[in-house]
């Protein structure tokens, strides 16, 4: 059993504050922290209907505020009240295609929202460290298949990735403020496409595939040859907690990648694995999309060697296993009426009890 994860966090005087705790990753992170016995509080927009947070009936489970990170006064009052020892900042507008429709809101939330979180955190004496999540999409990408390392150049293409590059600029600025004037340690964590049970967002591959599987007809995909670093949500979340504990112990790094092992699966391969696992849909349809093909990057891959060396982090699932686990979670919850919270905790127990082995053979 992984007896070390969370040890230092349990000994902190204040709770861990999670922004975006009602989102997909935020709900899983809250479950993980609770399982580890780490006090947690949440600050987020209200949950969306049919989200994991909603399905698991999480409202009121922890101390929380349903507020916007663009509201500095609300952020300040919440941090003053709860005196968190550390923050994990997940709150964001996370969708590439949505960013084309709402570029201004995307920039305001992802850049200025992060600025607000960092500014307030630096004013609250209890805060010792801040982990800010960005994305693999911050790297300058020419679709050559290059495997990105943390020191590669950053450049945004679409409004979402550009806003996350802006987030990285804010992180760098506050890292410099901490060096010159003191303040919490700040680290950027960059993960690939996270998947897992409970994600219901539009214009994400696995949720769209699950909706198609539920309807029983053909499942629809776009850009079938595109690749992504697909990984189960618990893999990077474990990495975020390990990074937080490391910087609290004095480690020095500015950013860390968290990506899966082996070559990335294509969209087509992911869809085929879903069909094989669910075994109900008949075929795959490739969509003609209103946005041009180059609206999204075609090839993405991350080098996570630094996280392995600095933290001892390794992913627990292969990409195929992550896809299978996601579809099995939905099958349990939708077709066998299993409690979503229990399904999440079963996966958490697996990663805590199997430090190096994969789940499926």
JOGI-V178788 format. One record per run of one state. SS is the DSSP state (H for helix, E for strand, - for the rest). FROM is the first residue (numbers start at 1). TO is the last residue. Records with the same first field share a line. If there is no record, write none. Layout:
SS = FROM-TO ; FROM-TO
This chain:
- = 1-6 ; 11-15 ; 20-23 ; 36-39 ; 45-51 ; 56-63 ; 67-71 ; 83-85 ; 90-95 ; 102-102 ; 124-128 ; 134-135 ; 140-147 ; 149-153 ; 155-158 ; 182-184 ; 192-193 ; 196-204 ; 216-218 ; 222-226 ; 228-230 ; 249-254 ; 259-265 ; 279-283 ; 287-292 ; 296-301 ; 303-304 ; 312-318 ; 336-339 ; 354-361
H = 7-10 ; 24-35 ; 52-55 ; 72-82 ; 96-101 ; 103-123 ; 136-138 ; 159-181 ; 205-215 ; 233-248 ; 267-278 ; 293-295 ; 305-311 ; 319-335 ; 340-353
E = 16-19 ; 40-44 ; 64-66 ; 86-89 ; 129-133 ; 139-139 ; 148-148 ; 154-154 ; 185-191 ; 194-195 ; 219-221 ; 227-227 ; 231-232 ; 255-258 ; 266-266 ; 284-286 ; 302-302
